[in-house]
């Protein structure tokens, strides 16, 4: 069971970015730059510390969220999608005229039980 998924359209963009930039990392902050949009960076360009929570992997790319932001989203399942339009962040998809967005839904009862029994509650 995962907290985060990705649409096929967004996955295609991630694969394209991986070919161009190598190892990548997703991060969703608590409001800096482009609000709370998910951003993708070259792995070495993103500093992570104990305030970042690993939510899972999508397209073999780790997806992290700031712990403060996670407190607001911990009862939701996130699906990363892509849309046309230029965001105002440093995320790697921006020069393509695209930006990642989050689609969310509440966790099911089974998912809530699963995640509450794990370290990411």
N, CA, C and O of each residue as an XYZ file, in Angstrom:
484
protein
N       0.853     -1.172      0.000
C       0.000      0.000      0.000
C       0.897      1.232      0.000
O       1.882      1.300      0.735
N       0.541      2.199     -0.831
C       1.334      3.422     -0.921
C       0.473      4.645     -0.664
O      -0.732      4.635     -0.913
N       1.092      5.680     -0.170
C       0.420      6.959      0.058
C       0.415      7.830     -1.179
O      -0.357      8.786     -1.262
N       1.267      7.514     -2.143
C       1.418      8.382     -3.304
C       1.462      7.543     -4.575
O       2.075      6.477     -4.615
N       0.797      8.049     -5.610
C       0.755      7.383     -6.918
C       0.998      8.450     -7.983
O       1.158      9.629     -7.670
N       1.024      8.023     -9.238
C       1.278      8.957    -10.334
C       0.437      8.546    -11.535
O       0.233      7.357    -11.783
N      -0.046      9.527    -12.272
C      -0.794      9.229    -13.490
C       0.190      8.843    -14.591
O       1.376      9.164    -14.508
N      -0.294      8.166    -15.605
C       0.582      7.768    -16.709
C       1.153      8.989    -17.425
O       2.325      8.997    -17.803
N       0.344     10.003    -17.608
C       0.798     11.231    -18.265
C       1.955     11.874    -17.487
O       2.948     12.293    -18.083
N       1.826     11.950    -16.169
C       2.893     12.508    -15.332
C       4.105     11.582    -15.316
O       5.244     12.050    -15.289
N       3.868     10.274    -15.332
C       4.971      9.307    -15.346
C       5.817      9.463    -16.606
O       7.040      9.332    -16.551
N       5.181      9.739    -17.728
C       5.922      9.963    -18.975
C       6.874     11.147    -18.839
O       8.010     11.095    -19.312
N       6.414     12.204    -18.199
C       7.253     13.383    -17.992
C       8.420     13.042    -17.069
O       9.548     13.469    -17.315
N       8.162     12.284    -16.018
C       9.233     11.873    -15.101
C      10.283     11.055    -15.846
O      11.482     11.269    -15.664
N       9.842     10.122    -16.682
C      10.801      9.306    -17.444
C      11.647     10.186    -18.365
O      12.851      9.974    -18.500
N      11.014     11.165    -18.990
C      11.737     12.104    -19.860
C      12.770     12.897    -19.047
O      13.904     13.077    -19.491
N      12.381     13.362    -17.874
C      13.293     14.132    -17.031
C      14.441     13.274    -16.515
O      15.569     13.752    -16.399
N      14.161     12.011    -16.205
C      15.219     11.105    -15.748
C      16.259     10.889    -16.843
O      17.454     10.829    -16.554
N      15.823     10.773    -18.087
C      16.771     10.611    -19.196
C      17.666     11.834    -19.325
O      18.856     11.717    -19.619
N      17.096     12.982    -19.109
C      17.835     14.237    -19.270
C      18.707     14.580    -18.066
O      19.809     15.102    -18.230
N      18.218     14.289    -16.845
C      18.879     14.779    -15.632
C      19.450     13.696    -14.725
O      20.162     14.017    -13.774
N      19.165     12.439    -14.986
C      19.669     11.383    -14.104
C      18.752     11.161    -12.902
O      17.531     11.267    -13.016
N      19.351     10.854    -11.751
C      18.573     10.547    -10.540
C      17.834     11.785    -10.054
O      18.383     12.885     -9.996
N      16.560     11.565     -9.704
C      15.683     12.663     -9.316
C      15.067     12.430     -7.943
O      15.131     11.336     -7.383
N      14.471     13.488     -7.426
C      13.759     13.432     -6.157
C      12.540     14.347     -6.252
O      12.627     15.460     -6.770
N      11.404     13.865     -5.744
C      10.214     14.706     -5.605
C      10.193     15.267     -4.192
O      10.585     14.593     -3.240
N       9.732     16.506     -4.063
C       9.557     17.098     -2.737
C       8.339     18.006     -2.762
O       8.132     18.777     -3.699
N       7.550     17.897     -1.723
C       6.409     18.796     -1.561
C       6.611     19.555     -0.270
O       6.586     18.979      0.818
N       6.812     20.854     -0.401
C       7.074     21.685      0.769
C       5.766     22.167      1.376
O       4.683     21.725      0.991
N       5.882     23.055      2.305
C       4.713     23.586      2.978
C       4.294     24.957      2.487
O       3.581     25.660      3.203
N       4.702     25.364      1.306
C       4.203     26.617      0.788
C       5.251     27.529      0.182
O       4.896     28.608     -0.293
N       6.504     27.161      0.172
C       7.545     27.998     -0.422
C       7.412     27.994     -1.947
O       6.925     27.021     -2.522
N       7.827     29.036     -2.580
C       7.907     29.159     -4.049
C       6.553     28.996     -4.725
O       5.863     29.987     -4.966
N       6.170     27.787     -5.028
C       4.946     27.549     -5.799
C       3.870     26.936     -4.912
O       3.231     25.954     -5.291
N       3.671     27.510     -3.742
C       2.669     26.990     -2.827
C       3.050     25.610     -2.338
O       4.171     25.399     -1.874
N       2.137     24.681     -2.437
C       2.433     23.318     -1.993
C       2.434     22.359     -3.176
O       2.039     21.202     -3.035
N       2.868     22.824     -4.325
C       2.966     21.962     -5.509
C       4.124     20.991     -5.355
O       5.157     21.338     -4.783
N       3.956     19.771     -5.864
C       5.088     18.846     -5.850
C       6.144     19.329     -6.847
O       5.821     19.759     -7.954
N       7.387     19.249     -6.439
C       8.484     19.689     -7.305
C       9.469     18.543     -7.464
O       9.646     17.723     -6.563
N      10.105     18.503     -8.625
C      11.075     17.458     -8.911
C      12.424     18.112     -9.203
O      12.517     19.077     -9.962
N      13.462     17.564     -8.583
C      14.809     18.108     -8.689
C      15.800     16.994     -8.981
O      15.499     15.817     -8.784
N      16.977     17.369     -9.451
C      18.069     16.402     -9.490
C      18.349     16.025     -8.045
O      18.296     16.869     -7.150
N      18.645     14.754     -7.826
C      18.767     14.248     -6.456
C      19.746     15.057     -5.597
O      19.471     15.301     -4.423
N      20.854     15.464     -6.149
C      21.860     16.192     -5.374
C      21.523     17.673     -5.179
O      22.217     18.368     -4.436
N      20.478     18.159     -5.831
C      20.100     19.569     -5.708
C      19.120     19.833     -4.580
O      18.761     20.983     -4.327
N      18.685     18.784     -3.900
C      17.686     18.953     -2.842
C      18.273     18.515     -1.516
O      18.686     17.366     -1.365
N      18.310     19.415     -0.567
C      18.789     19.114      0.776
C      17.630     18.585      1.608
O      16.613     19.260      1.768
N      17.784     17.396      2.129
C      16.779     16.795      3.002
C      17.337     16.721      4.410
O      18.544     16.572      4.605
N      16.447     16.826      5.395
C      16.872     16.652      6.777
C      15.777     15.910      7.543
O      14.864     15.344      6.941
N      15.871     15.915      8.861
C      14.924     15.154      9.674
C      13.503     15.699      9.598
O      12.577     15.059     10.098
N      13.309     16.855      8.991
C      11.955     17.401      8.859
C      11.254     16.934      7.581
O      10.146     17.383      7.286
N      11.891     16.035      6.819
C      11.307     15.511      5.588
C      10.917     14.053      5.767
O      11.687     13.252      6.296
N       9.709     13.719      5.320
C       9.152     12.373      5.447
C       9.111     11.723      4.064
O       8.623     12.321      3.105
N       9.625     10.500      3.968
C       9.538      9.735      2.721
C       8.156      9.097      2.648
O       7.805      8.256      3.476
N       7.365      9.511      1.633
C       6.019      8.957      1.480
C       6.000      7.715      0.613
O       5.090      6.894      0.729
N       6.981      7.564     -0.246
C       7.032      6.420     -1.133
C       7.844      6.743     -2.368
O       8.551      7.749     -2.428
N       7.726      5.864     -3.357
C       8.423      6.043     -4.632
C       7.407      6.013     -5.755
O       6.461      5.227     -5.740
N       7.621      6.888     -6.735
C       6.844      6.844     -7.964
C       7.818      6.936     -9.120
O       8.656      7.837     -9.167
N       7.707      5.998    -10.056
C       8.645      5.907    -11.178
C      10.089      5.821    -10.683
O      10.990      6.419    -11.271
N      10.301      5.073     -9.599
C      11.628      4.910     -8.990
C      12.229      6.230     -8.519
O      13.450      6.373     -8.466
N      11.393      7.175     -8.184
C      11.827      8.471     -7.656
C      11.221      8.618     -6.258
O      10.005      8.535     -6.090
N      12.075      8.835     -5.264
C      11.575      9.037     -3.905
C      10.736     10.301     -3.835
O      11.075     11.320     -4.437
N       9.629     10.225     -3.086
C       8.733     11.356     -2.904
C       8.728     11.727     -1.424
O       8.300     10.943     -0.577
N       9.209     12.926     -1.127
C       9.297     13.428      0.239
C       8.340     14.588      0.451
O       7.969     15.299     -0.483
N       7.951     14.759      1.707
C       7.115     15.885      2.091
C       7.634     16.408      3.421
O       8.044     15.637      4.288
N       7.612     17.716      3.571
C       7.985     18.321      4.841
C       7.025     17.837      5.922
O       5.823     17.729      5.680
N       7.539     17.550      7.097
C       6.735     16.980      8.180
C       5.556     17.881      8.561
O       4.482     17.381      8.895
N       5.744     19.195      8.513
C       4.639     20.102      8.826
C       3.517     19.970      7.806
O       2.339     19.969      8.166
N       3.884     19.860      6.539
C       2.900     19.666      5.478
C       2.244     18.288      5.625
O       1.037     18.150      5.425
N       3.034     17.280      5.972
C       2.512     15.922      6.153
C       1.411     15.884      7.211
O       0.450     15.127      7.073
N       1.537     16.683      8.254
C       0.514     16.715      9.298
C      -0.856     17.086      8.719
O      -1.882     16.590      9.185
N      -0.874     17.949      7.715
C      -2.133     18.330      7.071
C      -2.634     17.258      6.104
O      -3.843     17.111      5.920
N      -1.727     16.511      5.490
C      -2.065     15.573      4.415
C      -2.065     14.102      4.865
O      -2.307     13.222      4.039
N      -1.806     13.818      6.121
C      -1.589     12.431      6.544
C      -2.813     11.531      6.402
O      -2.683     10.308      6.456
N      -3.973     12.099      6.227
C      -5.190     11.297      6.053
C      -5.602     11.195      4.585
O      -6.730     10.811      4.276
N      -4.679     11.543      3.683
C      -5.010     11.536      2.262
C      -4.054     10.670      1.457
O      -2.901     10.458      1.831
N      -4.571     10.183      0.348
C      -3.763      9.514     -0.660
C      -3.529     10.543     -1.753
O      -4.464     11.222     -2.177
N      -2.290     10.664     -2.213
C      -1.931     11.659     -3.211
C      -1.659     10.989     -4.553
O      -1.019      9.939     -4.614
N      -2.140     11.595     -5.608
C      -1.812     11.165     -6.964
C      -1.202     12.368     -7.665
O      -1.807     13.437     -7.738
N       0.006     12.174     -8.177
C       0.714     13.244     -8.870
C       0.303     13.217    -10.335
O       0.362     12.181    -10.997
N      -0.112     14.378    -10.823
C      -0.514     14.538    -12.217
C       0.279     15.697    -12.800
O       1.064     16.337    -12.100
N       0.072     15.961    -14.069
C       0.781     17.036    -14.766
C      -0.251     17.864    -15.516
O      -1.262     17.339    -15.981
N       0.006     19.144    -15.631
C      -0.896     20.019    -16.369
C      -0.069     21.046    -17.137
O       1.074     21.338    -16.784
N      -0.667     21.578    -18.181
C       0.011     22.633    -18.919
C      -0.008     23.906    -18.098
O      -0.933     24.152    -17.323
N       1.002     24.692    -18.274
C       1.094     25.948    -17.542
C       2.424     26.049    -16.852
O       3.026     25.045    -16.472
N       2.864     27.243    -16.697
C       4.173     27.469    -16.103
C       4.005     27.783    -14.623
O       3.387     28.783    -14.257
N       4.549     26.938    -13.793
C       4.571     27.215    -12.360
C       5.681     28.208    -12.065
O       6.457     28.567    -12.950
N       5.752     28.646    -10.828
C       6.758     29.643    -10.466
C       7.852     29.046     -9.593
O       8.399     29.730     -8.728
N       8.172     27.786     -9.812
C       9.181     27.134     -8.986
C      10.417     26.795     -9.818
O      10.509     27.120    -11.001
N      11.352     26.137     -9.160
C      12.578     25.687     -9.818
C      12.484     24.227    -10.240
O      13.499     23.610    -10.565
N      11.301     23.680    -10.238
C      11.090     22.288    -10.589
C      11.474     22.038    -12.048
O      11.281     22.902    -12.903
N      12.015     20.857    -12.325
C      12.595     20.559    -13.634
C      11.600     20.522    -14.793
O      12.009     20.661    -15.946
N      10.316     20.339    -14.523
C       9.338     20.284    -15.611
C       8.939     21.673    -16.106
O       8.357     21.789    -17.184
N       9.232     22.710    -15.358
C       8.788     24.070    -15.687
C       9.236     24.517    -17.083
O       8.418     25.081    -17.810
N      10.494     24.295    -17.499
C      10.901     24.716    -18.853
C      10.126     24.012    -19.978
O      10.139     24.473    -21.120
N       9.457     22.907    -19.660
C       8.655     22.194    -20.653
C       7.266     22.809    -20.814
O       6.471     22.341    -21.629
N       6.973     23.855    -20.039
C       5.647     24.465    -20.082
C       4.612     23.644    -19.329
O       3.415     23.731    -19.602
N       5.087     22.844    -18.377
C       4.234     21.953    -17.592
C       4.495     22.175    -16.115
O       5.491     22.784    -15.725
N       3.575     21.666    -15.296
C       3.821     21.666    -13.863
C       3.078     20.495    -13.232
O       1.980     20.130    -13.652
N       3.701     19.923    -12.222
C       3.075     18.837    -11.490
C       2.009     19.401    -10.550
O       2.159     20.494    -10.004
N       0.943     18.645    -10.374
C      -0.119     19.003     -9.447
C      -0.466     17.775     -8.608
O      -0.117     16.649     -8.964
N      -1.145     17.999     -7.509
C      -1.563     16.918     -6.613
C      -3.070     16.749     -6.691
O      -3.827     17.711     -6.564
N      -3.491     15.516     -6.902
C      -4.893     15.131     -6.760
C      -4.963     14.326     -5.467
O      -4.113     13.467     -5.233
N      -5.946     14.585     -4.637
C      -5.982     13.873     -3.357
C      -7.371     13.325     -3.078
O      -8.380     13.798     -3.600
N      -7.373     12.323     -2.244
C      -8.608     11.742     -1.731
C      -8.330     11.277     -0.311
O      -7.179     11.020      0.042
N      -9.358     11.168      0.498
C      -9.174     10.645      1.847
C      -8.783      9.178      1.777
O      -9.222      8.446      0.890
N      -7.958      8.762      2.716
C      -7.602      7.350      2.807
C      -8.849      6.526      3.132
O      -9.750      6.988      3.832
N      -8.883      5.311      2.617
C      -9.959      4.397      2.980
C      -9.740      3.947      4.420
O      -8.686      4.200      5.002
N     -10.722      3.291      4.981
C     -10.586      2.777      6.346
C      -9.425      1.782      6.433
O      -8.643      1.824      7.383
N      -9.310      0.890      5.445
C      -8.204     -0.073      5.430
C      -6.849      0.626      5.320
O      -5.899      0.250      6.005
N      -6.760      1.639      4.460
C      -5.504      2.376      4.317
C      -5.158      3.104      5.617
O      -4.002      3.103      6.040
N      -6.144      3.718      6.242
C      -5.910      4.395      7.515
C      -5.375      3.428      8.558
O      -4.416      3.742      9.263
N      -5.985      2.262      8.661
C      -5.529      1.248      9.609
C      -4.100      0.834      9.300
O      -3.271      0.746     10.206
N      -3.804      0.579      8.036
C      -2.459      0.175      7.622
C      -1.431      1.241      7.988
O      -0.413      0.936      8.609
N      -1.692      2.488      7.606
C      -0.704      3.546      7.846
C      -0.604      3.926      9.318
O       0.463      4.340      9.770
N      -1.685      3.796     10.072
C      -1.620      4.098     11.505
C      -0.812      3.059     12.270
O      -0.300      3.335     13.355
N      -0.701      1.855     11.695
C       0.107      0.820     12.343
C       1.561      0.873     11.883
O       2.402      0.146     12.413
N       1.865      1.721     10.909
C       3.240      1.856     10.440
C       3.856      3.104     11.054
O       3.221      3.794     11.852
N       5.101      3.389     10.675
C       5.809      4.550     11.216
C       5.321      5.871     10.635
O       5.646      6.927     11.178
N       4.558      5.847      9.557
C       4.042      7.083      8.950
C       2.561      7.218      9.256
O       1.727      6.976      8.383
N       2.229      7.590     10.450
C       0.820      7.765     10.816
C       0.537      9.223     10.806
O      -0.590      9.635     11.082
